[in-house]
């Protein structure tokens, strides 16, 4: 059966489900509304939704549907009355979240046949039980249907072939380290996607070491200085800096809504409040989540999802429960910053119109995509992700400018503050660019599809995302207030380059001098080893799987010793890096 395109709206008394079913015999359609569940069938379309609150399907006079054959070649609108009039149904635009979870027939037997359908990539499983939860339901939530068919089963049993793929010496990557033995077999076809030479055989703890060494070798001081000193004359740079993306308009709308709400709250609480003022009389406090949702839907010129994005949510993303621990959630949030930054950078540089180079540019900026980086190492935090992103901005894109990189950090902070709807819109934009390429679509299968589903899930609470947004903004502010506006943190000799430009770039006659040989990859390796970017040195008995939370500061060890396989002893008194110091006071929101 086919899931039709649909969207959902609501008013005080009804939930309206707009279903596009072109060229069908609508007289054969069936519609059932029962409690939280709604189902619609009209061959060949089937739509099954689960709403957060109850609907009144027993009122046949009010529960009805209308059909307009002229709207999009046939659109049916189901009007579903609410049990409690005036009750707000949250997140109705997150349609993947509303789709009832269903197990595809034969899904349990599909394992590593990526070329046959890309629907069942091998997944990681560190131990028993051998059951993947597709849906969780509390006891007593409702009587189960004994006649439930095979498609409605809520668990997936793994076969022996599945289990055999998850043991041995395989390395894992992708969303929450779920995938293995996927990308390596297509290495020749996707040579331009990954920088990591051997995706299926390079351990996680070595990826960062190899990545840092590669970045140090690829950094071009000439190119960086050219983009920095000539930015004022570059029309592309000026256009990128002055561009107003959709999240900026949402941000302005949200700030106005919050300001108005605070004004009404003060007026309503005041003893001199005029009860005849309709704005004050009708005021009722809204939850922060409701305010963010209203902001996303109603921001002028930037509200809601596009038709293409709604189709992706309804048809391309599977609703499933992703089991994520607290430690894994932390690593996923850090990886999400990496992805959001890549999208925001390209969106700003291309004026919101992706080009044929956008997929390549975003992949190179994001270490999660190009190096399959996992931010689950000991000591990993927001500052590590920021330093990694700012390094790569100075190495890979067309505009290698520090000011532009800091501007995009502010963009990411705004997107995080605006909540899951804006985050999801950015991830969908990133996914759409990858989907329309011949090679980069593979990243959707192992990374972006799961991120888009997880952001909508109940496991990522709105309060958690809001707290992380505050942490990101605090760390960003501390980074920018660090030595040389944060340049000392990234280990590319940027501070030394700035000093050389000011003092020795030109001789007494005004002739430009060559950059000294001291600005080379070897010295950058040594400088990088003294930053928070250095990967941890694991003892023989340690494993990344045993690391549950950041502990201390990574050992300061040179990259050359890491690459040669030497064991580096931890100093007795390791001085912490003088890079990032958490702000002692909560930054004002205006600092964004």
C-alpha positions as CSV (number, residue, x, y, z in Angstrom):
1,X,0.0,0.0,0.0
2,X,1.1,3.6,-0.6
3,X,1.2,6.3,2.0
4,X,-0.5,9.3,0.4
5,X,0.7,12.9,0.7
6,X,-1.0,14.6,3.6
7,X,-0.9,17.5,6.0
8,X,-2.7,18.2,9.3
9,X,-4.2,21.4,10.6
10,X,-6.4,22.1,13.7
11,X,-8.7,24.7,15.2
12,X,-10.3,24.8,18.6
13,X,-12.8,22.0,17.9
14,X,-11.4,19.9,15.1
15,X,-8.3,18.3,13.7
16,X,-8.3,18.4,9.9
17,X,-6.4,15.8,7.9
18,X,-5.8,16.9,4.3
19,X,-5.1,13.8,2.2
20,X,-4.1,14.0,-1.5
21,X,-5.6,11.0,-3.3
22,X,-5.6,11.9,-7.0
23,X,-7.5,9.9,-9.6
24,X,-9.3,7.5,-7.3
25,X,-12.9,6.3,-6.8
26,X,-13.6,8.1,-3.6
27,X,-16.9,6.1,-3.1
28,X,-14.8,3.1,-2.1
29,X,-12.9,5.0,0.6
30,X,-13.1,3.9,4.3
31,X,-12.3,6.1,7.3
32,X,-12.1,5.0,10.9
33,X,-11.6,7.3,13.9
34,X,-11.2,5.6,17.3
35,X,-9.6,7.4,20.3
36,X,-6.0,8.3,19.4
37,X,-6.1,6.3,16.1
38,X,-7.2,7.4,12.7
39,X,-7.0,5.3,9.6
40,X,-7.9,5.9,6.0
41,X,-8.1,3.4,3.1
42,X,-8.8,4.0,-0.6
43,X,-7.0,1.6,-2.9
44,X,-4.1,1.9,-3.4
45,X,-3.6,4.3,-0.5
46,X,-3.4,3.5,3.2
47,X,-2.9,6.0,6.0
48,X,-2.7,5.1,9.7
49,X,-2.1,7.9,12.2
50,X,-1.8,8.0,16.0
51,X,-2.6,11.4,17.6
52,X,-1.3,12.6,21.0
53,X,-4.9,13.3,22.3
54,X,-8.2,11.6,21.9
55,X,-10.6,12.2,19.0
56,X,-14.4,11.7,19.2
57,X,-15.2,9.3,16.4
58,X,-18.6,8.4,17.8
59,X,-20.2,11.7,16.7
60,X,-21.1,10.8,13.2
61,X,-22.6,14.2,12.5
62,X,-19.4,16.1,13.3
63,X,-16.9,13.4,12.2
64,X,-17.1,13.6,8.5
65,X,-15.0,14.1,5.3
66,X,-15.3,16.3,2.2
67,X,-13.8,15.6,-1.2
68,X,-12.6,18.3,-3.7
69,X,-11.7,16.7,-7.1
70,X,-10.2,20.0,-8.3
71,X,-7.7,20.5,-5.6
72,X,-4.4,18.8,-6.6
73,X,-6.5,16.3,-8.8
74,X,-8.3,15.1,-5.7
75,X,-8.0,16.0,-2.1
76,X,-10.1,14.6,0.8
77,X,-10.3,16.5,4.1
78,X,-11.3,14.5,7.2
79,X,-12.8,16.6,9.9
80,X,-12.1,14.9,13.3
81,X,-13.8,16.4,16.4
82,X,-11.7,16.7,19.6
83,X,-12.9,15.0,22.7
84,X,-11.9,18.2,24.7
85,X,-12.7,21.3,22.6
86,X,-9.9,23.9,22.8
87,X,-7.2,21.3,23.5
88,X,-4.0,21.8,21.6
89,X,-2.5,18.9,19.7
90,X,1.2,19.4,19.5
91,X,3.6,18.6,16.7
92,X,1.0,17.9,14.0
93,X,3.5,19.0,11.4
94,X,5.9,16.3,12.4
95,X,4.1,13.7,10.3
96,X,6.7,11.0,10.6
97,X,6.0,11.0,14.4
98,X,2.3,10.6,13.8
99,X,2.5,7.6,11.4
100,X,1.7,4.4,13.2
101,X,4.7,2.1,13.5
102,X,4.5,-0.9,11.2
103,X,6.9,-3.8,10.5
104,X,7.5,-4.3,6.8
105,X,6.9,-7.8,5.6
106,X,10.1,-9.8,5.4
107,X,12.1,-7.1,7.0
108,X,13.6,-9.5,9.5
109,X,15.2,-11.6,6.8
110,X,16.8,-8.6,5.0
111,X,20.3,-8.0,6.2
112,X,23.2,-6.7,4.2
113,X,21.6,-6.6,0.7
114,X,22.1,-2.9,0.3
115,X,22.1,-3.0,-3.5
116,X,18.8,-5.0,-3.5
117,X,16.8,-2.3,-1.8
118,X,18.7,-0.3,0.8
119,X,16.0,-1.0,3.3
120,X,17.9,-3.1,5.8
121,X,21.5,-2.2,6.5
122,X,23.3,-4.3,9.0
123,X,23.2,-2.8,12.5
124,X,25.3,-2.9,15.6
125,X,24.3,-4.9,18.6
126,X,26.7,-5.2,21.5
127,X,24.9,-8.0,23.2
128,X,21.5,-9.6,24.2
129,X,18.6,-9.2,23.9
130,X,18.3,-10.0,20.1
131,X,15.1,-8.0,19.8
132,X,14.8,-4.5,18.2
133,X,12.0,-2.4,19.7
134,X,9.8,-0.9,17.0
135,X,7.2,0.5,19.5
136,X,6.8,0.8,23.2
137,X,3.5,0.7,25.0
138,X,2.8,0.8,28.7
139,X,0.7,-2.0,30.3
140,X,-2.9,-1.4,30.4
141,X,-2.9,1.3,27.7
142,X,-5.5,-0.7,25.7
143,X,-6.7,-4.1,24.8
144,X,-4.6,-5.8,22.1
145,X,-6.3,-7.0,19.0
146,X,-5.8,-10.8,18.9
147,X,-6.4,-10.8,15.1
148,X,-3.5,-8.5,14.4
149,X,-1.9,-9.5,11.2
150,X,1.8,-9.9,10.5
151,X,2.3,-6.4,9.2
152,X,1.3,-5.0,12.6
153,X,3.8,-6.9,14.7
154,X,5.7,-4.6,17.1
155,X,9.0,-6.5,17.4
156,X,11.6,-7.6,15.0
157,X,13.5,-10.9,15.5
158,X,17.0,-11.1,14.2
159,X,18.2,-14.0,12.1
160,X,21.5,-15.9,12.6
161,X,22.9,-14.1,9.6
162,X,22.1,-10.7,11.3
163,X,23.9,-11.8,14.4
164,X,26.9,-13.0,12.5
165,X,27.5,-9.6,11.1
166,X,27.7,-8.0,14.5
167,X,30.5,-9.9,16.0
168,X,34.2,-10.0,15.2
169,X,36.4,-7.1,14.3
170,X,33.9,-4.9,12.5
171,X,34.0,-1.2,13.1
172,X,30.8,0.9,13.3
173,X,29.8,4.3,12.1
174,X,26.8,6.3,11.2
175,X,23.9,7.3,13.5
176,X,24.7,6.0,17.0
177,X,27.2,3.6,15.5
178,X,24.5,1.5,14.0
179,X,26.1,0.5,10.7
180,X,29.0,-1.6,9.6
181,X,30.3,-3.2,6.4
182,X,28.2,-0.8,4.3
183,X,30.3,1.9,2.8
184,X,33.6,0.0,2.3
185,X,32.1,-2.3,-0.4
186,X,31.2,0.8,-2.5
187,X,34.5,2.6,-1.9
188,X,35.3,2.8,-5.7
189,X,31.9,4.3,-6.5
190,X,32.0,6.8,-3.6
191,X,35.6,7.9,-3.7
192,X,34.7,11.6,-3.7
193,X,32.3,11.2,-0.7
194,X,34.6,10.1,2.1
195,X,38.1,11.3,3.0
196,X,38.5,8.3,5.3
197,X,40.5,5.7,3.3
198,X,39.1,2.5,4.8
199,X,35.7,3.1,6.3
200,X,35.1,-0.5,7.4
201,X,38.5,-1.2,8.9
202,X,39.7,2.0,10.5
203,X,38.9,2.0,14.3
204,X,37.1,5.0,15.7
205,X,40.1,6.1,17.9
206,X,42.3,6.3,14.8
207,X,39.8,8.3,12.6
208,X,40.4,11.6,14.4
209,X,44.1,11.2,14.4
210,X,44.2,10.6,10.7
211,X,41.7,13.4,10.1
212,X,43.8,16.0,12.0
213,X,46.9,15.0,10.2
214,X,45.1,15.2,6.8
215,X,43.7,18.7,7.7
216,X,47.2,19.9,8.8
217,X,48.6,18.8,5.5
218,X,45.8,20.3,3.4
219,X,45.7,23.7,5.1
220,X,47.0,26.4,2.7
221,X,48.3,29.6,4.4
222,X,48.3,31.5,1.1
223,X,44.7,30.7,0.4
224,X,43.6,31.5,3.9
225,X,45.3,34.8,4.0
226,X,44.0,35.7,0.6
227,X,40.4,35.1,1.6
228,X,41.0,36.9,4.9
229,X,42.7,40.0,3.6
230,X,40.6,40.3,0.4
231,X,37.2,39.7,1.9
232,X,36.1,43.3,1.6
233,X,36.5,43.2,-2.2
234,X,34.8,39.8,-2.6
235,X,31.1,40.1,-3.6
236,X,30.4,36.5,-2.7
237,X,31.7,37.1,0.9
238,X,29.6,40.2,1.3
239,X,26.5,38.5,0.0
240,X,27.0,35.5,2.4
241,X,27.5,37.8,5.4
242,X,24.4,40.0,4.6
243,X,22.1,37.1,3.6
244,X,19.0,36.6,5.8
245,X,18.2,32.9,6.0
246,X,14.8,31.6,7.1
247,X,15.9,30.9,10.7
248,X,16.8,34.6,11.1
249,X,13.2,35.6,10.3
250,X,11.9,32.9,12.6
251,X,14.2,34.2,15.3
252,X,12.9,37.7,15.0
253,X,9.3,36.4,15.1
254,X,10.0,34.3,18.2
255,X,11.7,37.2,20.0
256,X,8.6,39.4,19.3
257,X,6.2,36.7,20.5
258,X,8.2,36.2,23.7
259,X,8.4,39.9,24.3
260,X,4.7,40.3,23.8
261,X,4.0,37.3,26.1
262,X,6.1,38.8,28.9
263,X,4.4,42.1,28.5
264,X,0.9,40.5,28.8
265,X,2.1,38.4,31.7
266,X,3.3,41.4,33.7
267,X,0.1,43.3,32.8
268,X,-2.2,40.4,33.8
269,X,-0.4,40.0,37.2
270,X,-0.4,43.8,37.9
271,X,-3.0,45.0,40.3
272,X,-3.8,47.9,38.0
273,X,-4.5,45.6,35.0
274,X,-7.5,46.7,33.0
275,X,-9.8,43.7,32.9
276,X,-11.6,45.2,29.9
277,X,-8.5,45.0,27.7
278,X,-9.2,42.0,25.5
279,X,-5.5,41.1,25.0
280,X,-5.0,41.0,28.8
281,X,-8.3,39.3,29.5
282,X,-7.6,36.5,26.9
283,X,-4.0,36.0,28.0
284,X,-3.1,32.5,29.1
285,X,0.5,31.3,29.6
286,X,1.8,29.0,26.9
287,X,4.5,26.4,27.2
288,X,7.8,27.2,25.6
289,X,7.3,24.3,23.2
290,X,3.9,25.7,22.1
291,X,5.5,29.1,21.5
292,X,8.3,27.6,19.4
293,X,5.8,25.5,17.4
294,X,3.7,28.6,16.7
295,X,6.8,30.5,15.7
296,X,7.8,27.8,13.2
297,X,4.3,27.7,11.6
298,X,3.5,31.4,11.4
299,X,6.8,33.2,10.9
300,X,6.3,35.6,8.0
301,X,7.8,34.2,4.8
302,X,9.6,31.4,6.7
303,X,6.9,29.3,8.4
304,X,6.3,25.6,8.1
305,X,7.6,22.9,5.9
306,X,7.5,22.9,2.1
307,X,5.5,20.4,0.1
308,X,8.7,18.5,-0.7
309,X,9.6,18.3,3.0
310,X,6.2,17.1,4.0
311,X,6.3,14.4,1.4
312,X,9.7,13.3,2.8
313,X,8.3,13.2,6.3
314,X,5.3,11.1,5.2
315,X,6.8,8.7,2.7
316,X,10.6,8.6,2.9
317,X,11.2,8.4,6.7
318,X,10.1,5.3,8.7
319,X,8.6,5.9,12.1
320,X,10.5,3.7,14.5
321,X,11.7,3.9,18.1
322,X,15.5,4.5,18.2
323,X,16.9,3.3,21.6
324,X,19.4,5.9,22.7
325,X,21.1,6.0,26.2
326,X,22.0,9.3,27.9
327,X,25.6,9.0,26.9
328,X,24.7,8.2,23.3
329,X,22.3,11.1,23.2
330,X,25.1,13.5,24.2
331,X,27.2,12.2,21.3
332,X,24.3,12.5,18.9
333,X,23.7,16.1,19.9
334,X,27.3,17.0,19.3
335,X,27.1,15.2,15.9
336,X,23.9,17.1,15.1
337,X,25.8,20.4,15.6
338,X,28.4,19.2,13.1
339,X,25.6,18.6,10.5
340,X,23.7,21.8,11.2
341,X,26.8,23.9,10.8
342,X,27.6,22.3,7.4
343,X,24.0,23.0,6.2
344,X,23.9,26.6,7.5
345,X,27.3,27.4,6.0
346,X,26.3,26.3,2.5
347,X,22.8,27.8,2.8
348,X,24.3,31.2,3.6
349,X,27.0,31.0,0.9
350,X,24.5,29.9,-1.8
351,X,21.8,32.4,-0.7
352,X,19.5,29.5,0.0
353,X,19.8,28.0,-3.5
354,X,21.9,24.8,-3.4
355,X,24.3,24.3,-6.3
356,X,25.9,21.2,-7.8
357,X,28.8,21.7,-5.4
358,X,26.7,21.9,-2.3
359,X,26.8,18.2,-1.4
360,X,30.6,18.1,-1.7
361,X,31.0,21.3,0.3
362,X,28.8,20.3,3.1
363,X,30.4,16.8,3.3
364,X,33.9,18.4,3.5
365,X,32.9,20.8,6.3
366,X,31.3,18.1,8.4
367,X,33.7,15.6,9.9
368,X,30.7,13.4,10.7
369,X,30.1,12.9,7.0
370,X,33.6,13.0,5.5
371,X,35.4,11.1,8.2
372,X,32.5,9.3,10.0
373,X,33.6,11.1,13.2
374,X,32.0,10.1,16.4
375,X,32.0,12.6,19.3
376,X,31.9,9.9,22.0
377,X,35.6,10.1,23.0
378,X,36.6,10.9,26.5
379,X,36.6,14.7,27.0
380,X,34.5,15.4,23.9
381,X,32.2,18.4,24.3
382,X,30.8,21.4,22.4
383,X,34.2,23.1,22.3
384,X,35.7,20.1,20.4
385,X,33.0,20.3,17.7
386,X,33.4,24.1,17.4
387,X,37.2,23.8,17.0
388,X,36.8,21.0,14.4
389,X,34.3,23.0,12.4
390,X,36.3,26.2,12.5
391,X,39.4,24.3,11.3
392,X,37.6,22.8,8.4
393,X,36.2,26.2,7.4
394,X,39.7,27.4,7.1
395,X,40.8,24.5,4.9
396,X,38.0,23.3,2.5
397,X,35.3,25.7,1.3
398,X,35.6,28.4,-1.4
399,X,35.3,31.1,1.2
400,X,37.8,30.4,3.9
401,X,37.1,33.2,6.2
402,X,37.2,33.3,10.0
403,X,34.5,36.0,10.3
404,X,32.1,34.0,8.1
405,X,32.8,30.9,10.2
406,X,31.8,32.7,13.4
407,X,28.7,34.1,11.7
408,X,27.6,30.5,11.0
409,X,28.2,29.6,14.6
410,X,25.6,32.2,15.5
411,X,23.2,30.7,12.9
412,X,23.5,27.2,14.6
413,X,22.8,28.7,18.0
414,X,19.6,30.3,16.7
415,X,18.5,27.1,15.0
416,X,19.0,25.2,18.3
417,X,17.2,27.8,20.3
418,X,14.2,27.6,17.9
419,X,13.7,24.0,18.8
420,X,13.1,20.7,17.0
421,X,11.0,22.1,14.1
422,X,13.8,24.4,12.9
423,X,16.4,21.7,13.5
424,X,14.4,19.2,11.5
425,X,13.9,21.7,8.6
426,X,17.7,22.2,8.4
427,X,18.3,18.4,8.4
428,X,15.7,17.9,5.8
429,X,17.4,20.5,3.6
430,X,20.7,18.8,4.1
431,X,19.1,15.4,3.3
432,X,17.4,16.7,0.1
433,X,20.8,17.9,-1.3
434,X,22.4,14.6,-0.6
435,X,19.4,12.7,-2.1
436,X,19.6,14.4,-5.4
437,X,23.2,13.3,-6.1
438,X,24.7,10.1,-7.6
439,X,26.9,9.3,-4.6
440,X,26.2,11.3,-1.5
441,X,22.8,9.8,-1.0
442,X,24.5,7.0,0.9
443,X,25.0,9.4,3.8
444,X,21.2,9.6,4.1
445,X,21.0,5.8,4.6
446,X,23.6,5.6,7.4
447,X,23.2,9.0,9.0
448,X,20.6,11.6,8.0
449,X,17.5,9.5,7.8
450,X,17.9,8.3,11.4
451,X,18.7,11.9,12.6
452,X,15.5,13.2,11.0
453,X,13.5,10.4,12.7
454,X,15.2,10.9,16.1
455,X,14.7,14.6,16.2
456,X,11.0,14.0,16.0
457,X,10.9,11.3,18.6
458,X,9.8,11.6,22.2
459,X,13.2,10.4,23.4
460,X,14.7,13.8,22.5
461,X,12.8,16.0,25.0
462,X,12.3,19.7,24.2
463,X,13.9,20.6,27.6
464,X,17.0,18.6,26.7
465,X,17.3,20.4,23.3
466,X,16.8,23.8,25.0
467,X,19.4,23.0,27.6
468,X,21.9,22.0,24.9
469,X,21.2,25.2,23.0
470,X,22.1,27.2,26.1
471,X,25.2,25.1,26.5
472,X,26.2,25.6,22.9
473,X,25.7,29.4,23.1
474,X,27.7,29.6,26.3
475,X,30.6,27.6,24.9
476,X,30.5,29.6,21.6
477,X,30.7,32.9,23.5
478,X,33.6,31.6,25.5
479,X,35.4,30.4,22.4
480,X,35.0,33.7,20.6
481,X,36.3,35.5,23.7
482,X,39.3,33.3,23.8
483,X,42.8,34.2,22.6
484,X,42.7,35.9,19.2
485,X,38.9,35.3,18.9
486,X,39.3,31.6,19.2
487,X,42.1,31.2,16.6
488,X,44.5,29.9,19.1
489,X,42.2,26.9,19.8
490,X,42.3,25.3,16.3
491,X,46.0,24.5,16.0
492,X,46.6,25.8,12.5
493,X,49.1,28.5,13.4
494,X,46.5,31.2,12.6
495,X,47.7,33.5,15.4
496,X,51.2,33.3,14.1
497,X,50.0,34.0,10.5
498,X,48.2,37.1,11.7
499,X,51.3,38.3,13.5
500,X,53.4,37.7,10.4
501,X,50.9,39.7,8.3
502,X,51.1,42.6,10.6
503,X,54.9,42.7,11.0
504,X,56.7,40.9,8.2
505,X,54.4,40.4,5.2
506,X,55.9,43.4,3.4
507,X,59.4,44.7,3.2
508,X,60.5,48.3,3.5
509,X,59.7,48.9,-0.2
510,X,56.2,47.5,0.2
511,X,56.9,44.3,-1.6
512,X,55.1,41.2,-0.5
513,X,57.2,38.6,1.2
514,X,56.9,34.8,0.9
515,X,55.4,32.9,3.8
516,X,58.2,31.4,5.9
517,X,58.9,27.7,5.8
518,X,58.0,27.5,9.5
519,X,54.3,27.5,8.6
520,X,54.2,23.8,7.6
521,X,52.3,20.7,8.3
522,X,54.8,19.4,10.8
523,X,54.6,22.4,13.0
524,X,50.8,22.4,12.7
525,X,50.7,18.8,13.9
526,X,52.6,19.8,17.0
527,X,50.3,22.8,17.6
528,X,47.2,20.7,17.1
529,X,48.4,18.2,19.7
530,X,48.1,20.9,22.4
531,X,44.4,21.6,21.8
532,X,41.2,20.0,22.9
533,X,41.0,18.2,19.5
534,X,43.6,15.6,20.5
535,X,42.0,12.2,20.6
536,X,42.3,10.2,23.9
537,X,45.1,7.8,24.5
538,X,43.4,4.5,25.5
539,X,45.1,2.1,27.9
540,X,45.3,-1.5,26.7
541,X,42.3,-2.6,28.9
542,X,40.1,0.4,27.9
543,X,37.6,0.6,25.1
544,X,35.5,3.4,23.7
545,X,32.5,1.4,24.6
546,X,33.5,1.7,28.3
547,X,33.6,5.5,28.2
548,X,30.4,6.8,29.6
549,X,31.1,10.4,30.2
550,X,33.8,13.1,29.6
551,X,36.6,12.7,32.1
552,X,39.2,15.4,32.4
553,X,41.2,16.7,29.5
554,X,42.7,14.7,26.6
555,X,46.3,13.8,26.9
556,X,48.6,16.2,25.1
557,X,50.5,14.0,22.7
558,X,52.1,14.8,19.3
559,X,50.4,13.5,16.2
560,X,53.6,12.1,15.0
561,X,53.9,9.7,17.9
562,X,50.2,8.6,17.5
563,X,50.7,7.9,13.8
564,X,53.8,5.8,14.4
565,X,51.9,3.6,16.9
566,X,54.0,4.6,19.9
567,X,52.4,4.5,23.3
568,X,52.3,7.9,24.9
569,X,52.5,8.1,28.7
570,X,50.2,10.6,30.4
571,X,52.2,13.3,32.2
572,X,51.9,13.5,35.9
573,X,50.6,17.1,35.7
574,X,49.0,17.7,32.4
575,X,48.3,21.4,32.0
576,X,44.8,22.0,30.7
577,X,44.6,23.7,27.3
578,X,44.2,27.4,27.5
579,X,41.6,27.4,24.8
580,X,38.0,27.2,26.1
581,X,36.9,28.3,29.5
582,X,33.2,27.9,30.2
583,X,31.6,31.2,30.8
584,X,30.8,31.9,34.5
585,X,27.7,33.7,33.8
586,X,24.8,32.8,31.5
587,X,25.1,34.9,28.3
588,X,22.3,37.2,27.4
589,X,20.3,36.0,24.4
590,X,21.2,39.2,22.6
591,X,24.7,37.9,22.2
592,X,23.5,35.7,19.3
